[in-house]
Amino acid sequence: MAVTAQDIEDLIRESFPEAQITVVGDDGVHFNAEVVDESFRGQNRVKQQRAVMAALKGKMDGSHGEIHALGLTTRAPE
């Protein structure tokens, strides 16, 4: 079963319930996501993105991951 943008948003929302999350992509394997959350304030981009990747619970792991590509933008609110 293909992963949807909503599936990805739901996984991220479990770890970041107050975040502004936008996920786009309609081919089931290539997506772009923007996650804006206060918890990112003071963290470098690598740490922010690692936290989001952890929220995906292995969906991108290895060649058999359900998500082939995810463009990811993270930041604290302005």
FENKA-V143826 format. One record per run of one state. SS is the DSSP state (H for helix, E for strand, - for the rest). FROM is the first residue (numbers start at 1). LEN is the number of residues. If there is no record, write none. Layout:
ss->SS from->FROM len->LEN
ss->SS from->FROM len->LEN
This chain:
ss->- from->1 len->4
ss->H from->5 len->11
ss->- from->16 len->4
ss->E from->20 len->5
ss->- from->25 len->5
ss->E from->30 len->7
ss->- from->37 len->1
ss->H from->38 len->3
ss->- from->41 len->4
ss->H from->45 len->11
ss->- from->56 len->13
ss->E from->69 len->7
ss->- from->76 len->3
